[in-house]
Amino acid sequence: MSKPDLSHLRPDVRAMQAYHVQAVPPGLIKLDAMENPFVLSQDLQAELGKRLQAVEINRYPGPRTEELQKALAEFIDLPREHALMLGNGSDELIGLLTLAMARPGAKVLSPEPAFVMYKNFALQMGLEFVGVSLKDDFSLDLVGMKEAIELHRPSVVYLAYPNNPSANAWSESDIAEVIEWVSAYKGVVVMDEAYQPFAAKTWLTHMRENPEQNAQVILMRTLSKFGLAGVRIGYLVAQSAWVEELNKLRPPYNVSVLNAECALFALEHQEVYKAQAQTIMQEREKLFHDLAAIEGLTPYPSSANMMLVRVGAQGKGGDELHAQTDAWFKSLQAHGILVKNVSKMHPLLAGCLRLTVGAPKENQAMVQAFSQIAQSM
């Protein structure tokens, strides 16, 4: 069989690597992807099943997605003169925004380490990506950010709030300064609030109270961390003029009727999901203290449903540090725990694992595994 000729593909696309989704060996406690660990009760599962059974999947999405948009607007108390747009996960929204800004010479900037799709979409659409390293404690380097913004004048600056993978929420005053610098030349600041259900604050408050200072801000959220990772619903909020323009690029029927029905069902039972988030936040604090008590581990404070833990000993060289982190990662798998090894993603993450805050029994098992491995290291 002859091989296809790929010569008409863009050379940069051929040089890229696809986004890697970590394989999940059977039998492991899955704590690698910031998912909500809780499932619905049998009664709610049965109720949702009946709802989905009645969905007219032979018809294109229409009224129900419009109802979802209205329900989300009510859920977040949409600010006046703002609008909301749905996406097939927040990934699609990042892609649409990047496409909208893809003029010759346009640039995208983000602190690093950060969500990899900011950079990936920029490169896929021919924009230059500028990364500004965070400080050692994962706080924003304001001096570095200001210098990069003034030099490159990026069309889009992404700020994850809280950040992924460091899980911290940056200073509000620092964020306000970044917004002021970017707004001065009419660039856009995207506040990515994917982990907002577990955070104490939201930038939506500032957008509501100070619309003029935040006219260049677009806020993104997802229902994935709310508890619907498999449903792929994202949404963005911005002043209406932004949404009007971005809607021109949104594919028709980009949210399926099944996904919309699941999301509507979740919003109708939001008290269940809020209780789950409350449990996760309580478990997060307990997990932090339990891991901090284990010799050789350094957990970092979190405002999300994940936590960054440094397992590599300070002072080791890069290769040795990565090897030690790999050993921890593999030992956790041997103990039945799957986390994310982020040691090689960025120099600041060397020696780090990222773990999801799970259900109480899952967290207990993880702490026990960490403790046993620490004794053998």
Number of C-alpha atoms within 10 A of each C-alpha: 3 4 5 6 7 9 8 6 9 10 10 10 12 10 8 11 8 8 9 6 7 11 7 11 11 8 10 15 20 22 23 20 19 24 20 22 18 13 12 12 10 9 9 14 12 12 13 16 12 11 14 18 11 9 13 11 12 7 8 12 18 14 10 18 22 13 14 20 19 13 16 19 17 11 12 10 11 18 19 11 11 18 18 22 20 26 23 20 21 23 18 20 22 21 19 20 21 24 18 13 19 18 13 9 11 18 22 25 25 26 23 24 21 23 17 14 13 21 19 17 21 25 18 16 15 17 23 19 19 19 18 20 20 19 14 11 10 21 17 22 15 16 9 15 22 17 12 17 20 12 9 17 21 26 22 26 26 21 27 24 28 26 25 24 26 26 24 23 24 17 11 14 9 14 18 14 14 19 24 17 18 22 17 10 13 16 19 22 27 23 24 24 24 25 26 21 25 22 20 10 15 18 19 23 11 14 24 16 11 11 19 12 14 22 20 23 26 23 24 26 24 26 23 20 22 23 23 19 16 12 19 20 25 21 22 22 25 26 22 16 12 18 17 14 12 16 14 11 14 18 12 11 13 15 22 18 22 20 20 24 20 20 23 19 17 19 18 12 12 14 11 14 21 15 11 20 22 13 16 26 21 13 18 26 14 15 22 20 12 17 20 15 13 17 12 17 18 18 21 17 18 22 24 31 26 28 25 24 22 20 25 24 15 11 8 12 11 14 11 14 21 21 15 18 24 20 16 22 20 15 17 19 18 12 18 17 24 26 22 19 21 23 24 16 15 12 14 19 22 22 26 28 24 25 25 25 29 27 17 17 9 17 22 16 16 25 18 16 18 23 18 15 15 15 10 6 9
